[in-house]
Amino acid sequence: MRLRIAAIALTAAACGVFAPARADDTAPAAAKAVDLTKYVPSGAGFYVHINVRQFLGAPVVRKAIPMAVDKYGDQIMNLAQLAKAFDPNAAAIPNDQIKSVVDELKKPATIANAFDAAKDALTDVVIAGVQGDEEKTVVLFRCHEVVTPDMIKGFLPLVQGNPQVPVKIKTHEKGDKTIIEVQAPQQPRAVFVALPEAGVICLGMSKDVVEKSVAGKSEGLKPDLKTLVGERKKTDFVFVAMTAKGDESTNGVLSGWGRLLLTKDISAEMSATYSSADKAASQAKEANEHIAEAATKIKEALGAMGKDLGPAIAKTKVVANGSTVTAKFSLPGEAVEKLLAKDKE
């Protein structure tokens, strides 16, 4: 879905990362559990849940980021120089300052401290709607309860008319809810943002859909999609579920779900139901062929660095059982570390 950069930036600014400190200068309490599915548009056929907190706490991520910065620090500096050549504001930043930031990001403690501080700022992101129709799709953000409608109203005057923020903003009052219309320059479409409750932000391409979602007038998840979403675990980093007609536009898929989990390792699994056993067998065969091809290409491209990655992919087998297709994948964290290990000089 094509979301506008300005709207994403506005939403990020509204979330806990930029939320003002309270009067006692202590951090806001962690967000309480909220059922975001009640704000999903009526007739939704797909659901994506991103557990930001699980990503921030994953050992494999906390180890990988400083290792990647350490390994590719020179390339990052080169990209910074390229950015400075095109952006007058960036050009004013001294190279020593950029290098200092890069060097700091190489330290595991820096990443750990930053992630610990951010883990309650934005906890969940849900994207749900009707396949192929962005008008009936919304993005829901779960952040600190300190982010309230009143806070957003107080934030808007800082943006409206500010030459440093080249977006046009209008507000529409609907009952006790305020719908914010954001129009980015050179974009033919506006996006709409609203808060149905403290700590929950709803963003969409249609004013009508956003209004219905925040007013609680959406029907929520359909029974068949709700059953699939019930497969989601609290430990999943990314969970995806969808229903379809089972025709050629979806390669015969009637329904399916998948998850990605980050711990000290990386693992994933999926399950899909097809319109027939023959279709399931055909899709499983094709998927296994693609997996084998990918494993070979990775082995050729990475050589010794990817000696653990290629076999991990090759071990992934897609299995058809009747009209249902399942698959599991696992990559040890040690393999990621070997891939990101800095070359010996």
LINMOCOR-V469576 format. One record per pair of residues at least 12 apart in sequence whose C-alpha atoms are under 7 Angstrom apart, sorted by the first residue. I is the first residue (numbers start at 0). J is the second residue. D is the distance in whole Angstrom. If there is no record, write none. Layout:
i=[I | I]
j=[J | J]
d=[D | D]
//
This chain:
i=[0 | 5 | 5 | 6 | 6 | 13 | 13 | 14 | 14 | 14 | 14 | 14 | 15 | 15 | 15 | 15 | 15 | 16 | 16 | 18 | 27 | 27 | 29 | 29 | 30 | 30 | 30 | 30 | 36 | 36 | 37 | 38 | 38 | 38 | 38 | 38 | 39 | 39 | 39 | 39 | 39 | 39 | 40 | 40 | 40 | 40 | 40 | 40 | 40 | 41 | 41 | 41 | 42 | 42 | 43 | 43 | 43 | 43 | 44 | 44 | 44 | 44 | 44 | 44 | 44 | 45 | 45 | 45 | 45 | 45 | 45 | 45 | 46 | 46 | 46 | 46 | 46 | 46 | 47 | 47 | 47 | 47 | 47 | 47 | 48 | 48 | 48 | 48 | 48 | 48 | 49 | 49 | 49 | 49 | 49 | 49 | 50 | 50 | 50 | 50 | 50 | 50 | 51 | 51 | 51 | 51 | 52 | 52 | 53 | 53 | 54 | 54 | 55 | 55 | 57 | 57 | 57 | 58 | 58 | 59 | 59 | 59 | 59 | 59 | 61 | 61 | 61 | 62 | 63 | 65 | 65 | 65 | 65 | 66 | 66 | 66 | 67 | 68 | 68 | 69 | 70 | 70 | 70 | 72 | 119 | 119 | 120 | 120 | 121 | 121 | 121 | 122 | 122 | 123 | 123 | 124 | 124 | 124 | 125 | 125 | 125 | 126 | 126 | 133 | 134 | 134 | 135 | 136 | 137 | 137 | 137 | 138 | 138 | 138 | 139 | 139 | 139 | 139 | 140 | 140 | 140 | 141 | 141 | 141 | 142 | 142 | 143 | 144 | 144 | 145 | 145 | 146 | 146 | 147 | 147 | 148 | 165 | 165 | 166 | 166 | 166 | 166 | 167 | 167 | 167 | 168 | 168 | 168 | 169 | 177 | 178 | 178 | 178 | 179 | 179 | 179 | 180 | 189 | 190 | 190 | 190 | 191 | 191 | 191 | 191 | 191 | 193 | 194 | 195 | 195 | 224 | 224 | 227 | 227 | 228 | 234 | 235 | 235 | 235 | 236 | 236 | 236 | 237 | 237 | 237 | 238 | 238 | 238 | 239 | 239 | 239 | 240 | 240 | 240 | 241 | 241 | 241 | 242 | 242 | 245 | 245 | 251 | 251 | 251 | 252 | 252 | 252 | 252 | 253 | 253 | 253 | 254 | 254 | 255 | 255 | 255 | 256 | 256 | 256 | 257 | 257 | 263 | 264 | 264 | 264 | 265 | 265 | 265 | 265 | 266 | 266 | 266 | 267 | 267 | 267 | 268 | 268 | 268 | 269 | 269 | 269 | 270 | 270 | 270 | 270 | 271 | 271 | 271 | 272 | 272 | 272 | 273 | 273 | 274 | 275 | 276 | 276 | 279 | 279 | 279 | 279 | 280 | 283 | 283 | 283 | 283 | 286 | 287 | 287 | 290 | 290 | 291 | 294 | 294 | 294 | 294 | 295 | 297 | 304 | 304 | 305 | 307 | 308 | 311 | 311 | 315 | 315]
j=[133 | 166 | 183 | 181 | 190 | 146 | 151 | 120 | 121 | 142 | 143 | 146 | 120 | 121 | 142 | 143 | 146 | 117 | 120 | 146 | 143 | 145 | 119 | 143 | 119 | 142 | 143 | 144 | 219 | 220 | 219 | 212 | 213 | 215 | 217 | 219 | 127 | 128 | 212 | 217 | 219 | 220 | 128 | 135 | 136 | 208 | 212 | 217 | 219 | 217 | 218 | 219 | 129 | 221 | 127 | 128 | 129 | 220 | 128 | 129 | 130 | 224 | 241 | 242 | 243 | 127 | 128 | 129 | 130 | 240 | 241 | 242 | 126 | 127 | 128 | 239 | 240 | 241 | 125 | 126 | 127 | 238 | 239 | 240 | 124 | 125 | 126 | 237 | 238 | 239 | 123 | 124 | 125 | 236 | 237 | 238 | 122 | 123 | 124 | 235 | 236 | 237 | 121 | 122 | 123 | 236 | 118 | 122 | 234 | 236 | 236 | 261 | 114 | 118 | 261 | 262 | 263 | 262 | 263 | 261 | 262 | 263 | 264 | 332 | 107 | 110 | 111 | 107 | 336 | 104 | 105 | 106 | 107 | 105 | 339 | 340 | 339 | 104 | 105 | 105 | 339 | 340 | 341 | 101 | 142 | 143 | 142 | 143 | 141 | 142 | 143 | 141 | 142 | 140 | 141 | 139 | 140 | 141 | 138 | 139 | 140 | 138 | 139 | 204 | 204 | 205 | 208 | 203 | 201 | 202 | 203 | 201 | 202 | 203 | 199 | 200 | 201 | 202 | 199 | 200 | 201 | 198 | 199 | 200 | 198 | 199 | 198 | 197 | 198 | 197 | 198 | 197 | 198 | 197 | 198 | 194 | 183 | 184 | 181 | 182 | 183 | 184 | 181 | 182 | 183 | 180 | 181 | 182 | 181 | 193 | 191 | 192 | 193 | 191 | 192 | 193 | 192 | 204 | 203 | 204 | 205 | 203 | 204 | 205 | 206 | 209 | 213 | 213 | 213 | 214 | 241 | 242 | 240 | 256 | 240 | 260 | 258 | 259 | 260 | 259 | 260 | 261 | 258 | 259 | 260 | 257 | 258 | 259 | 256 | 257 | 258 | 255 | 256 | 257 | 254 | 255 | 256 | 254 | 255 | 273 | 274 | 273 | 274 | 278 | 271 | 272 | 273 | 274 | 272 | 273 | 274 | 271 | 272 | 270 | 271 | 272 | 269 | 270 | 271 | 269 | 270 | 332 | 330 | 331 | 332 | 329 | 330 | 331 | 332 | 328 | 329 | 330 | 327 | 328 | 329 | 326 | 327 | 328 | 325 | 326 | 327 | 323 | 324 | 325 | 326 | 323 | 324 | 325 | 322 | 323 | 324 | 322 | 323 | 322 | 322 | 321 | 322 | 319 | 322 | 323 | 324 | 319 | 317 | 318 | 319 | 324 | 317 | 316 | 317 | 312 | 313 | 313 | 309 | 310 | 312 | 313 | 309 | 309 | 337 | 338 | 338 | 334 | 334 | 329 | 330 | 327 | 328]
d=[6 | 7 | 6 | 6 | 7 | 7 | 7 | 6 | 7 | 6 | 7 | 6 | 4 | 6 | 6 | 6 | 7 | 7 | 6 | 7 | 7 | 7 | 5 | 7 | 7 | 6 | 5 | 6 | 6 | 7 | 5 | 5 | 6 | 7 | 7 | 6 | 6 | 7 | 7 | 7 | 5 | 7 | 6 | 6 | 7 | 7 | 6 | 5 | 6 | 5 | 5 | 6 | 7 | 7 | 6 | 4 | 5 | 7 | 6 | 5 | 6 | 7 | 5 | 5 | 7 | 6 | 6 | 7 | 7 | 6 | 4 | 6 | 6 | 4 | 7 | 6 | 5 | 6 | 6 | 5 | 6 | 6 | 5 | 7 | 6 | 5 | 7 | 6 | 5 | 7 | 6 | 5 | 6 | 6 | 5 | 7 | 6 | 5 | 7 | 7 | 5 | 6 | 7 | 5 | 5 | 7 | 5 | 5 | 7 | 6 | 6 | 7 | 5 | 6 | 6 | 5 | 7 | 6 | 5 | 7 | 6 | 5 | 6 | 6 | 7 | 6 | 6 | 7 | 7 | 6 | 4 | 6 | 6 | 7 | 6 | 7 | 6 | 7 | 6 | 5 | 7 | 7 | 5 | 7 | 7 | 7 | 5 | 6 | 6 | 4 | 7 | 6 | 6 | 6 | 5 | 6 | 5 | 6 | 6 | 5 | 7 | 5 | 6 | 6 | 5 | 5 | 6 | 6 | 7 | 6 | 5 | 6 | 5 | 6 | 7 | 6 | 5 | 6 | 6 | 5 | 7 | 6 | 5 | 7 | 5 | 6 | 5 | 5 | 4 | 7 | 7 | 6 | 5 | 5 | 6 | 6 | 7 | 7 | 7 | 6 | 5 | 6 | 6 | 5 | 7 | 6 | 5 | 6 | 7 | 6 | 6 | 6 | 5 | 5 | 5 | 6 | 7 | 7 | 6 | 5 | 7 | 5 | 6 | 7 | 6 | 7 | 7 | 7 | 4 | 7 | 7 | 6 | 6 | 7 | 6 | 7 | 6 | 6 | 5 | 6 | 5 | 6 | 6 | 5 | 7 | 6 | 4 | 7 | 5 | 5 | 6 | 6 | 4 | 7 | 6 | 6 | 6 | 4 | 7 | 7 | 5 | 5 | 5 | 7 | 7 | 6 | 4 | 6 | 6 | 5 | 6 | 6 | 5 | 5 | 4 | 6 | 6 | 6 | 6 | 4 | 6 | 5 | 6 | 5 | 4 | 6 | 5 | 6 | 7 | 5 | 4 | 6 | 6 | 5 | 6 | 6 | 4 | 6 | 6 | 5 | 7 | 7 | 6 | 4 | 7 | 6 | 5 | 7 | 6 | 4 | 6 | 5 | 6 | 7 | 5 | 5 | 4 | 6 | 5 | 6 | 6 | 5 | 5 | 6 | 6 | 7 | 7 | 6 | 6 | 7 | 6 | 6 | 5 | 7 | 6 | 6 | 7 | 6 | 7 | 5 | 6 | 6 | 6 | 7 | 6 | 6 | 5]
//
